[in-house]
Amino acid sequence: MQNAKDITLRLLIVDDSAESAEAIVSTLRNSGIAVRPSRPQSAEELSQALSQPIDLVLAANSYAIPQLLLTQQVAASGKDIPMILLTDSIDAQMLLDSAANGIRAIALRQQPDHLLSVVQTEWTDLQARRGLRRIEAQMRETERRCDALISSSRDPIAYIHEGMHIRANEAYLDMFGFESFEDVEGISLLDMVAPQHVENFKQLLKSLSKGEAPPPQYEVHARNQDGDTFPATMEFTAATYEDESCFQIVFRRREEFDPELAREVEALRQRDQVTGLLNRPTFMVQLEKAVAQVGRSDGQYGFLLVEPDHYARLLPDIGLDSADALIAALGQKLAQAVGEDAQLARFGEHSFALLTEGDYTHTSQMAERVRGAFASSVFSIGERSATVTVSIGGVQVGEKIASVGQVLNRANDCARAATELGGNTFKVFDPGAADRVEEERIQSWVQRIRQAVAGDGFHLRFRPVLNLMGEPIQLYDTSLQMENNGEMVGPPSFLPIAQEHGLLAPINRWVVANAIRALGERRRAGHRTHLMVRITPESFSDPELLTVIRNGLQAEGVEGAQLWLQIPEAKVFT
């Protein structure tokens, strides 16, 4: 059996007692954390250990390595290594002294649950900080590339902070008649605007300084260094330059394009040519904005994924030459059903997406409105007619699911579930209710696991292994499966839940006992068979497992060499 958690915690333990350090490691491993511990016993060993990758430091009072020496060496390493003080009790003075010495947390060593909670919290925080640093590095690299693109862009682009120029590319400088950025650095953007537009432009800058959203485009007469004016259009985008919040402004001479033609081109660029709905890239921008807004606790949105039922069977009936006509009719029906209450898009070859503002009840009502509109309609495609129902998967965007990837995955899962129910239905995921549903699901699994251990719910499967080295033997790899609603499921479906509820030990004992029983049956049939059996590291601290092995081997007349116990290599560290 394989444990689902394979991330290894690189732990440095400072403790004069090897037994205490081993007890800590056992506590963490029993909770499912893979640990690679080290225990330096001198200042030299500590220095050597800190030169290696370390995630956390657990420090007890030590004569060999005093706390002051430890904190100094950790600080001198220049690494982000959280230190946790191990103690039997906590008082106010200890908290103050520890904080002053760079200790991030204190754990009660005699309280395993508290120790585990503190370790998990600090490790999670460390991973978050590392992730943030990676993102910041990626952002800096992205900004560097963007800056290179802006420098070579033919569009006049400038960055404005509090109304002043902080960056401008060559095209911008050429348009206004400047030779270098030093000539425009520190000059107000107002100086680039013709006098008749100054007052209105001042009001725009004031509104921007208050955090108000800029207009998509702003038409103005610009003024170059020689005082000549020309009609221009400014496009504002919120940006960051050298860690400063600012606005990116694109200046375009208005005579360079026909405004009406530009609007038509922009509309065509945003629309799907078959349905007239938004295309996927344009819709994704709107979805990202909605998700970001919800992440700031500023609004509620629902997302629906609409797919026609039995499309693969429907298309041959309609005719492949009428595929676009069918999609156009479906898009038109969706637009009629929704009206102005949502943003619509053609999201895939034959799927549609809907973004609506409102709570879970509103989203569910919208899904039912769409479902009912399709179910009650007959579509005429050329000379053919067809009834088309839809399966709808949705998600209520919430702070717990405030990322575009999570929203799309949840909606897709719900759409697939609606399809599996026969179609013509909808399923909307509500993160608020999901916690209760998830708890019920987990408790149901716990009950089934316990019943499987007590009864016949588990089954072993055997796969022959070919030995290419040495003397051929009858060797089989053993895998565990569990019966669930008439189907057999593998360990990833139930082992994580079993681990969280302390059920790994009885499962391990069941697996080993039945593997020995299978060896006995093979022996009585005249075969000397060897079995490879996967167990979890927790088994090594389970005295009952040794009893099961000893009694089973004796009862079945099987040699211990025929039973090979396996655990993941990443979990074996001393």
C-alpha positions in Angstrom: 0.0 0.0 0.0 1.3 3.5 -0.8 0.8 6.5 1.3 -0.6 9.5 -0.5 1.6 12.0 1.2 5.1 11.9 -0.4 6.5 15.3 0.5 9.5 14.9 2.8 10.1 17.2 5.8 13.8 17.8 6.3 14.0 18.2 10.1 16.9 19.2 12.3 16.4 18.2 15.9 18.6 19.7 18.7 18.1 17.5 21.7 20.6 15.7 24.0 18.3 12.7 24.2 18.2 10.4 21.2 15.1 8.7 22.6 13.2 12.0 22.8 14.2 12.9 19.2 13.1 9.5 18.0 9.8 9.9 19.7 9.2 13.2 17.9 10.1 11.6 14.6 7.7 8.7 15.3 4.9 11.2 16.2 5.3 13.0 12.9 5.5 9.8 10.9 2.5 8.3 12.6 0.6 11.4 11.5 1.5 10.7 7.8 4.4 13.2 7.5 7.5 11.7 5.7 10.5 12.9 7.8 14.2 13.0 7.0 15.7 13.9 10.5 19.1 14.9 11.5 20.4 15.4 15.1 23.7 17.3 15.4 25.6 16.7 18.6 28.2 19.5 18.4 28.6 22.9 17.0 30.6 21.5 14.1 27.9 19.0 13.2 25.3 21.8 13.5 27.3 24.0 11.0 27.6 21.1 8.6 23.8 20.2 8.9 22.8 23.9 8.2 24.9 23.8 5.0 22.4 21.2 3.8 18.7 21.8 2.8 16.7 22.1 6.1 13.0 22.9 6.5 12.4 23.2 10.2 14.5 23.2 13.4 13.1 21.7 16.6 15.2 22.8 19.6 15.1 21.5 23.2 17.4 22.7 25.9 20.7 21.2 25.1 24.1 21.3 26.8 25.9 20.4 23.6 24.3 23.1 21.5 23.0 26.0 23.6 20.0 27.9 22.3 22.0 31.1 21.7 24.5 29.3 19.6 21.8 27.6 17.6 19.9 30.9 16.8 23.2 32.6 15.9 24.2 29.8 13.5 20.7 29.6 11.9 20.7 33.4 11.4 24.2 33.3 10.0 23.2 30.7 7.5 21.0 33.3 5.8 18.3 30.7 5.2 14.6 30.9 6.0 14.5 28.1 8.6 11.8 28.4 11.2 12.9 27.4 14.7 10.4 25.7 17.1 11.3 25.6 20.8 10.4 22.3 22.6 9.4 22.7 26.2 7.3 21.1 28.9 5.5 24.3 29.9 5.1 27.8 28.6 5.1 31.1 30.5 5.1 34.8 29.4 8.8 35.3 29.9 9.6 32.3 27.7 7.5 33.7 25.0 9.2 37.1 25.1 12.7 35.6 25.3 12.0 33.2 22.4 10.6 35.9 20.2 13.7 38.1 20.9 16.0 35.1 19.9 14.3 34.5 16.6 12.2 31.5 17.7 9.0 31.4 15.6 6.9 29.1 17.8 6.9 27.0 21.0 5.6 23.4 21.2 4.8 21.3 24.2 6.8 18.2 23.8 4.7 16.2 26.1 1.5 17.0 24.0 1.9 15.2 20.7 -1.2 16.9 19.2 0.1 20.3 20.0 3.6 19.5 18.7 2.1 18.2 15.5 -0.1 21.2 15.0 2.8 23.6 15.5 5.0 21.7 13.1 2.3 21.6 10.4 1.5 25.3 10.8 5.2 26.4 10.6 5.8 24.0 7.6 2.8 25.3 5.8 3.9 28.9 6.4 7.4 28.1 5.2 6.0 26.5 2.0 3.8 29.6 1.5 6.8 31.9 1.9 8.9 29.9 -0.5 6.0 29.9 -3.0 5.7 33.6 -2.7 9.4 34.1 -3.3 9.2 31.9 -6.4 6.2 33.9 -7.7 8.1 37.2 -7.0 11.1 35.9 -8.9 8.8 34.9 -11.8 7.1 38.3 -11.7 10.5 40.1 -11.8 11.5 38.0 -14.8 8.1 38.7 -16.5 8.5 42.4 -15.8 11.9 42.3 -17.3 10.6 40.7 -20.5 7.6 43.0 -20.6 10.0 46.0 -20.3 12.0 44.7 -23.2 8.9 44.3 -25.3 7.7 47.8 -24.4 11.1 49.3 -25.3 10.8 47.7 -28.8 7.1 48.4 -29.2 6.0 50.7 -32.0 3.1 51.9 -29.8 3.9 55.1 -27.7 3.8 53.8 -24.1 4.6 55.6 -20.8 4.3 54.7 -17.1 2.7 57.4 -14.9 3.0 57.6 -11.1 1.0 60.4 -9.4 0.7 62.2 -12.7 4.5 62.1 -13.4 6.4 60.2 -16.0 8.6 57.3 -14.6 9.1 55.4 -17.8 8.6 56.0 -21.5 9.7 54.0 -24.6 11.3 55.4 -27.8 8.0 55.6 -29.7 6.5 57.8 -27.0 9.6 60.1 -26.9 9.6 60.4 -30.7 5.9 61.3 -30.8 6.4 64.2 -28.4 9.8 65.3 -29.8 12.1 64.2 -26.9 15.5 62.8 -27.5 15.9 60.8 -24.3 13.9 59.8 -21.2 15.9 62.3 -19.1 14.1 65.1 -21.1 10.7 63.9 -20.0 11.5 62.4 -16.6 9.7 64.2 -13.8 7.4 66.1 -16.3 3.7 66.0 -15.5 1.4 64.2 -17.9 -0.6 67.4 -17.9 2.1 69.1 -19.9 1.4 66.7 -22.7 -2.3 67.8 -23.0 -3.6 70.7 -25.0 -4.7 73.7 -22.8 -8.4 73.3 -23.7 -8.4 69.7 -22.1 -6.3 70.5 -19.0 -9.2 71.0 -16.6 -11.0 67.8 -17.6 -7.8 65.9 -17.5 -7.0 67.2 -14.0 -10.3 65.7 -12.8 -9.4 62.4 -14.4 -6.1 62.3 -12.6 -7.8 63.1 -9.3 -10.2 60.3 -9.8 -7.4 57.9 -10.6 -5.5 59.0 -7.5 -8.6 58.1 -5.4 -8.5 54.5 -6.7 -11.3 54.9 -9.2 -11.1 52.7 -12.4 -9.8 54.5 -15.4 -11.9 54.7 -18.6 -10.9 52.2 -21.3 -10.1 55.0 -23.6 -9.8 58.8 -23.2 -9.8 61.1 -26.2 -7.8 64.3 -25.9 -5.7 66.7 -27.9 -2.0 66.1 -27.1 0.8 68.7 -27.3 4.3 67.9 -28.3 7.5 69.7 -27.2 7.2 72.3 -29.9 3.7 73.2 -28.8 2.0 71.5 -31.8 -1.3 69.7 -30.9 -2.8 66.6 -32.4 -5.8 64.5 -31.7 -5.0 61.3 -29.7 -6.5 58.5 -27.8 -5.2 57.4 -24.4 -5.6 53.9 -23.1 -5.1 53.3 -19.3 -4.1 50.1 -17.7 -3.2 49.6 -14.0 0.4 48.4 -13.7 3.4 48.1 -11.4 6.8 49.5 -12.2 9.8 48.9 -10.0 7.4 47.9 -7.1 5.4 51.2 -7.6 1.7 51.2 -8.4 1.2 53.2 -11.5 -0.7 53.4 -14.8 0.5 52.3 -18.2 -0.7 54.7 -20.8 -0.7 54.0 -24.5 -0.9 57.2 -26.7 -2.2 56.8 -30.2 -2.7 59.5 -32.8 -6.4 59.5 -33.6 -5.9 60.0 -37.3 -4.0 56.7 -37.4 -7.3 54.8 -37.3 -11.0 55.1 -37.9 -12.7 55.0 -34.5 -15.8 53.4 -35.9 -13.7 50.8 -37.7 -11.6 50.2 -34.6 -14.7 49.6 -32.5 -16.0 47.1 -35.1 -12.7 45.3 -35.2 -12.5 45.2 -31.4 -16.1 43.8 -31.3 -15.2 41.1 -33.9 -12.0 40.2 -32.0 -14.1 39.6 -28.8 -16.9 37.6 -30.4 -17.3 34.0 -31.6 -18.0 34.2 -35.3 -20.6 31.3 -35.3 -22.7 32.2 -32.3 -22.1 35.9 -31.8 -21.4 35.2 -28.1 -18.1 36.2 -26.4 -15.2 34.0 -27.4 -13.2 32.0 -24.8 -10.2 34.4 -24.4 -12.5 37.4 -23.9 -14.7 35.5 -21.5 -11.7 34.2 -19.5 -10.6 37.8 -18.9 -14.1 38.5 -17.4 -13.9 35.4 -15.3 -10.5 36.3 -14.0 -11.8 39.7 -13.0 -14.8 38.1 -11.2 -12.6 35.6 -9.4 -10.2 38.4 -8.2 -13.2 40.5 -7.1 -14.5 37.6 -5.0 -11.1 36.9 -3.6 -11.2 40.5 -2.2 -14.6 39.7 -0.6 -16.1 42.2 -3.0 -19.1 40.5 -4.7 -20.6 37.1 -5.5 -20.5 35.3 -8.8 -21.7 32.1 -10.2 -20.2 30.2 -13.2 -22.1 27.7 -15.3 -20.8 25.3 -18.0 -23.5 24.3 -20.4 -23.1 21.2 -22.7 -25.7 19.6 -25.0 -26.6 16.0 -24.1 -25.7 13.2 -26.5 -23.9 15.6 -28.9 -22.0 12.7 -30.6 -25.3 11.0 -31.5 -27.1 14.2 -32.3 -24.5 15.5 -34.8 -24.9 12.7 -37.4 -28.7 13.1 -37.3 -28.4 16.8 -38.0 -25.6 16.3 -40.5 -22.0 17.3 -40.2 -22.6 20.1 -42.7 -25.0 21.7 -40.3 -22.8 21.6 -37.2 -22.2 25.3 -37.2 -25.9 25.9 -37.7 -26.7 23.7 -34.7 -24.2 25.5 -32.5 -25.6 28.9 -33.6 -29.1 27.8 -32.7 -28.0 26.6 -29.3 -26.2 29.8 -28.6 -29.2 31.8 -29.7 -31.5 29.8 -27.3 -29.0 30.4 -24.5 -29.0 34.1 -25.1 -32.8 34.2 -25.2 -33.0 32.3 -21.9 -30.5 34.5 -20.1 -31.1 37.9 -21.5 -29.0 40.6 -19.9 -28.6 38.8 -16.6 -25.3 37.2 -17.4 -22.2 37.2 -19.7 -22.3 34.4 -22.2 -19.5 32.7 -24.3 -18.9 29.8 -26.6 -16.4 28.0 -24.4 -15.5 25.0 -26.4 -16.4 23.2 -29.6 -20.0 22.5 -28.4 -20.0 23.9 -24.8 -21.1 27.3 -23.5 -20.1 29.3 -20.4 -22.1 31.7 -18.3 -21.0 34.2 -15.7 -23.7 35.7 -13.5 -23.5 38.0 -10.5 -25.4 36.7 -7.4 -25.5 34.2 -4.6 -25.9 30.4 -4.8 -29.6 30.6 -5.0 -29.5 33.0 -7.9 -26.9 30.8 -9.7 -29.1 27.6 -9.2 -32.2 29.5 -10.5 -30.2 30.6 -13.5 -29.2 27.0 -14.2 -32.8 25.8 -13.9 -33.9 28.6 -16.3 -31.4 27.5 -18.9 -32.2 23.8 -18.5 -35.9 24.5 -18.8 -35.5 26.7 -21.9 -33.7 23.9 -23.7 -35.9 21.1 -22.6 -39.1 22.9 -23.8 -37.7 23.8 -27.2 -37.5 22.1 -30.6 -34.6 23.2 -32.8 -35.1 23.5 -36.5 -31.8 23.0 -38.3 -32.2 23.2 -42.1 -34.8 20.6 -43.0 -34.4 18.7 -39.8 -35.8 19.2 -36.3 -34.4 18.0 -33.0 -35.0 18.2 -29.3 -31.8 19.1 -27.4 -31.4 18.9 -23.6 -28.4 20.2 -21.7 -26.3 19.1 -18.8 -25.1 22.1 -16.7 -22.2 22.1 -14.2 -21.7 25.1 -12.1 -19.8 26.5 -9.2 -20.5 29.4 -6.8 -17.2 31.3 -6.8 -16.1 31.8 -3.1 -13.0 32.7 -1.2 -12.3 29.0 -0.7 -12.4 28.5 -4.4 -11.1 31.9 -5.7 -8.9 30.7 -8.5 -9.8 30.3 -12.1 -8.3 26.8 -12.3 -10.4 25.6 -9.3 -13.6 27.2 -10.7 -13.2 25.5 -14.1 -12.3 22.1 -12.6 -15.2 22.2 -10.2 -17.7 23.2 -13.0 -16.3 20.6 -15.3 -16.7 17.9 -12.6 -20.3 19.0 -11.9 -21.1 19.0 -15.6 -19.7 15.5 -16.0 -21.8 14.4 -12.9 -24.9 15.9 -14.5 -24.2 14.0 -17.7 -23.7 10.7 -15.8 -27.1 11.2 -14.2 -28.7 11.1 -17.7 -28.6 14.7 -18.7 -31.3 17.4 -18.7 -30.2 18.4 -15.2 -27.8 20.7 -13.4 -25.4 20.4 -10.5 -24.0 23.5 -8.9 -21.1 23.3 -6.4 -21.5 25.5 -3.4 -18.2 25.9 -1.3 -20.2 26.9 1.7 -22.2 23.6 1.7 -19.2 21.6 0.5 -17.7 21.3 4.0 -20.8 19.6 5.3 -21.1 17.4 2.3 -17.4 16.5 2.5 -17.7 15.6 6.2 -20.6 13.3 5.4 -18.6 11.7 2.6 -15.6 11.1 4.8 -17.7 9.6 7.6 -19.3 7.3 5.1 -15.9 6.2 3.9 -14.7 5.6 7.5 -17.7 3.4 8.1 -17.1 1.4 4.9 -13.4 1.0 5.8 -14.2 -0.3 9.2 -16.8 -2.7 7.7 -14.2 -3.9 5.2 -11.7 -4.6 7.9 -14.2 -6.5 9.9 -15.8 -8.4 7.0 -14.9 -9.2 3.4 -14.8 -5.7 1.9 -11.0 -5.8 1.1 -9.5 -8.0 -1.7 -6.0 -8.8 -2.6 -4.8 -8.9 -6.2 -1.6 -10.7 -7.2 0.6 -9.8 -10.2 3.5 -12.0 -11.2 7.0 -10.4 -11.1 9.7 -11.7 -13.4 13.0 -12.2 -11.7 15.7 -11.4 -14.3 18.6 -11.8 -11.8 19.6 -14.9 -10.0 17.6 -18.1 -9.4 14.0 -17.9 -10.7 11.3 -17.9 -8.0 7.6 -17.6 -7.8 7.3 -13.9 -6.9 4.1 -11.9 -6.9 3.3 -8.3 -6.2 0.3 -7.8 -3.9 -2.1 -4.9 -4.3 -5.1 -4.0 -2.1 -8.5 -3.2 -3.4 -11.8 -2.3 -1.6 -15.3 -2.9 -2.7 -17.4 0.3 -2.9 -20.9 0.2 -4.2 -20.3 -2.8 -6.3 -17.0 -1.5 -7.8 -13.4 -2.2 -6.8 -11.4 0.9 -5.9 -7.6 1.3 -5.3 -5.8 2.6 -2.2 -5.7 6.3 -3.3 -9.5 6.3 -2.9 -9.5 5.3 0.8 -6.0 5.3 2.3 -5.8 9.1 3.0 -9.1 9.0 4.8 -8.0 5.8 6.7 -4.8 7.6 7.7 -6.6 10.7 9.1 -8.9 8.4 11.2 -6.2 6.0 12.6 -7.3 3.0 10.5 -4.0 2.3 8.8 -2.9 -0.2 11.5 -5.9 -2.5 11.2 -5.7 -2.3 7.4 -2.0 -3.3 7.5 -2.8 -6.2 9.8 -5.6 -7.3 7.4 -3.3 -7.2 4.4 -0.4 -9.1 6.0 -2.7 -11.7 7.6 -4.5 -12.4 4.3 -1.2 -12.4 2.3 0.1 -15.1 4.7 -3.1 -17.1 4.3 -2.6 -16.9 0.5 0.9 -18.2 0.9 -0.4 -21.1 3.0 -2.9 -22.0 0.3 -0.1 -22.0 -2.3 2.0 -24.2 0.0 -0.8 -26.8 0.3 -1.1 -26.8 -3.5 2.6 -27.7 -3.8 4.0 -24.3 -4.7 6.7 -22.3 -2.9 5.5 -18.7 -3.5 6.9 -15.3 -2.4 4.7 -12.3 -2.0 5.7 -8.6 -2.0 3.3 -6.8 0.4 3.2 -3.0 0.7 2.5 -1.6 4.2 2.8 1.9 5.7 5.6 3.0 8.0 3.2 3.2 11.0 3.3 -0.6 11.0 6.8 -0.7 12.5 5.4 0.8 15.7 2.4 -1.6 15.8 3.2 -4.5 18.2 0.0 -6.3 17.1 1.4 -6.7 13.6 4.3 -8.7 14.8 1.8 -11.0 16.6 -0.2 -11.3 13.4 2.9 -12.3 11.4 4.2 -14.8 14.0 0.9 -16.5 14.5 0.1 -16.5 10.8 3.4 -18.0 9.7 3.1 -20.7 12.3 -0.5 -21.5 11.5 0.1 -21.7 7.7 3.5 -23.4 7.9 5.1 -20.6 5.8 8.7 -19.4 6.1 9.3 -15.7 6.9 11.5 -15.4 3.8 8.4 -15.9 1.6 6.9 -12.7 2.9 8.5 -9.5 1.7 7.2 -6.3 3.3 7.7 -3.0 1.5 7.3 0.6 2.3 8.2 3.7 0.1 11.9 4.5 0.2 11.2 8.1 0.9 9.7 7.1 4.2 12.7 5.2 5.5 15.1 7.5 7.3 16.8 7.0 10.7 
